[in-house]
Amino acid sequence: QVQLVESGGGLVQAGGSLRLSCAASRSIFSIKAMGWYRQAPGKQRELVAAITGGGGTNYADSVKGRFTIFRDDAKNTVYLRMNSLKPEDTAVYLCNAVIVSGAGEYEYWGQGTQVTVSS
């Protein structure tokens, strides 16, 4: 089990940058994967970026080249650096962790942090 706490959201102008943090309550070294999702009003939750335990990453096409996901295992934290923000990036950003335990996989979610990009 793990608790996830996001921070770093806020209001920023288009073209600006933010860095989101997701602090885990336990070591993330052995977590299968962690990711950032976002959900805008009236839209489905979508994967923004993910990073595996081995360091592999994948990104939504809409954020490639602008967002970077990275991890600091010593701080049990995963980050999302967001550059060149656009109004369409406005959403609640949620941290996700997938943990393998026994024969199953379990997903955990944070409460989310609001990102608002003004035009």
The 8 nearest C-alpha neighbors of each residue, nearest first, counted from 0:
[[1, 2, 98, 107, 105, 25, 24, 106],
 [2, 0, 24, 25, 23, 3, 107, 96],
 [3, 1, 24, 23, 4, 109, 0, 107],
 [2, 4, 109, 23, 22, 21, 108, 1],
 [3, 5, 22, 21, 109, 23, 2, 6],
 [6, 4, 21, 20, 111, 112, 22, 109],
 [5, 7, 20, 19, 8, 112, 21, 4],
 [8, 6, 19, 18, 20, 9, 17, 5],
 [7, 9, 114, 113, 112, 6, 19, 17],
 [10, 8, 114, 115, 113, 11, 7, 112],
 [9, 11, 115, 116, 114, 12, 8, 117],
 [12, 10, 116, 15, 117, 115, 9, 13],
 [13, 11, 117, 116, 15, 14, 118, 10],
 [12, 14, 85, 84, 118, 15, 117, 116],
 [15, 13, 83, 84, 12, 85, 16, 82],
 [14, 16, 13, 83, 84, 12, 11, 82],
 [17, 15, 82, 81, 84, 83, 14, 18],
 [18, 16, 81, 80, 19, 82, 7, 8],
 [17, 19, 80, 79, 7, 81, 20, 78],
 [18, 20, 7, 79, 78, 6, 8, 80],
 [19, 21, 78, 6, 5, 77, 7, 22],
 [22, 20, 5, 77, 76, 4, 78, 94],
 [21, 23, 76, 4, 3, 75, 20, 5],
 [24, 22, 3, 25, 75, 2, 76, 21],
 [23, 25, 2, 1, 3, 22, 26, 75],
 [26, 24, 23, 1, 27, 75, 2, 0],
 [25, 27, 75, 28, 72, 24, 23, 29],
 [28, 26, 30, 75, 29, 72, 25, 23],
 [27, 29, 26, 30, 72, 52, 75, 31],
 [28, 30, 27, 31, 52, 26, 98, 99],
 [31, 29, 27, 98, 32, 28, 52, 97],
 [32, 30, 52, 98, 97, 51, 29, 99],
 [33, 31, 51, 97, 52, 30, 50, 96],
 [34, 32, 96, 95, 50, 49, 97, 51],
 [33, 35, 49, 95, 48, 94, 50, 96],
 [34, 36, 94, 48, 47, 93, 95, 49],
 [37, 35, 46, 47, 93, 45, 92, 94],
 [38, 36, 92, 91, 45, 44, 90, 93],
 [37, 39, 44, 90, 91, 43, 42, 45],
 [38, 40, 90, 42, 41, 91, 37, 89],
 [41, 39, 42, 38, 90, 43, 91, 89],
 [40, 42, 39, 43, 38, 44, 90, 91],
 [43, 41, 39, 40, 38, 44, 45, 37],
 [44, 42, 38, 45, 41, 39, 40, 37],
 [43, 45, 38, 37, 42, 36, 46, 39],
 [46, 44, 36, 37, 43, 47, 38, 59],
 [45, 47, 36, 48, 35, 59, 37, 44],
 [46, 48, 36, 59, 35, 58, 45, 37],
 [49, 47, 58, 35, 34, 57, 46, 59],
 [48, 50, 34, 57, 56, 33, 35, 58],
 [49, 51, 56, 55, 33, 32, 54, 34],
 [52, 50, 32, 54, 55, 53, 31, 33],
 [51, 53, 31, 54, 32, 30, 29, 28],
 [52, 54, 51, 55, 50, 31, 32, 56],
 [55, 53, 51, 52, 50, 56, 69, 70],
 [54, 56, 51, 50, 53, 57, 52, 49],
 [57, 55, 50, 49, 54, 51, 58, 48],
 [56, 58, 49, 48, 50, 55, 59, 47],
 [59, 57, 48, 47, 63, 60, 62, 49],
 [58, 60, 47, 61, 62, 48, 63, 46],
 [61, 59, 63, 62, 58, 47, 64, 57],
 [60, 62, 59, 63, 58, 47, 65, 64],
 [63, 61, 65, 60, 66, 59, 64, 58],
 [64, 62, 60, 65, 58, 61, 66, 59],
 [63, 65, 66, 62, 67, 82, 61, 60],
 [64, 66, 82, 62, 63, 81, 83, 67],
 [67, 65, 81, 80, 62, 82, 64, 63],
 [68, 66, 80, 79, 69, 81, 65, 48],
 [69, 67, 79, 78, 80, 48, 66, 50],
 [70, 68, 78, 77, 67, 79, 71, 50],
 [71, 69, 77, 76, 78, 72, 68, 75],
 [70, 72, 76, 73, 74, 75, 77, 69],
 [71, 73, 75, 74, 28, 70, 27, 76],
 [72, 74, 71, 75, 76, 26, 28, 27],
 [73, 75, 76, 72, 71, 22, 26, 23],
 [76, 74, 72, 26, 27, 23, 73, 22],
 [77, 75, 22, 74, 21, 71, 70, 23],
 [76, 78, 70, 21, 69, 20, 71, 22],
 [79, 77, 20, 69, 19, 68, 70, 21],
 [78, 80, 68, 19, 18, 67, 81, 20],
 [81, 79, 18, 67, 66, 17, 78, 68],
 [80, 82, 66, 17, 16, 18, 65, 79],
 [83, 81, 16, 65, 84, 66, 15, 80],
 [84, 82, 14, 15, 65, 16, 85, 13],
 [83, 85, 14, 13, 82, 15, 16, 88],
 [84, 86, 13, 87, 88, 116, 14, 83],
 [85, 87, 116, 88, 89, 117, 118, 13],
 [86, 88, 89, 85, 116, 90, 84, 39],
 [89, 87, 86, 85, 90, 84, 116, 115],
 [88, 90, 115, 87, 114, 116, 86, 39],
 [91, 89, 39, 38, 114, 37, 92, 113],
 [90, 92, 113, 38, 37, 112, 111, 114],
 [91, 93, 37, 111, 112, 36, 90, 113],
 [94, 92, 111, 36, 35, 109, 37, 91],
 [93, 95, 35, 109, 108, 34, 21, 36],
 [94, 96, 108, 34, 33, 107, 35, 93],
 [97, 95, 33, 107, 106, 32, 98, 34],
 [98, 96, 106, 32, 105, 31, 33, 30],
 [99, 97, 30, 105, 31, 104, 100, 96],
 [98, 100, 104, 103, 105, 31, 101, 97],
 [101, 99, 103, 102, 104, 98, 105, 0],
 [102, 100, 103, 99, 104, 98, 105, 0],
 [101, 103, 100, 104, 99, 105, 98, 97],
 [102, 104, 100, 101, 99, 105, 98, 106],
 [105, 103, 99, 98, 100, 97, 106, 102],
 [104, 106, 98, 97, 99, 103, 107, 100],
 [107, 105, 97, 96, 98, 108, 104, 95],
 [106, 108, 96, 95, 97, 105, 1, 109],
 [109, 107, 95, 94, 3, 110, 96, 106],
 [108, 110, 3, 94, 4, 111, 93, 5],
 [111, 109, 93, 108, 4, 112, 5, 3],
 [112, 110, 93, 92, 109, 91, 5, 113],
 [111, 113, 92, 8, 91, 5, 6, 114],
 [114, 112, 91, 8, 90, 9, 92, 115],
 [113, 115, 8, 9, 89, 90, 91, 10],
 [114, 116, 89, 10, 9, 11, 117, 113],
 [117, 115, 86, 11, 12, 89, 13, 10],
 [116, 118, 12, 86, 13, 11, 115, 10],
 [117, 13, 86, 12, 116, 85, 14, 11]]
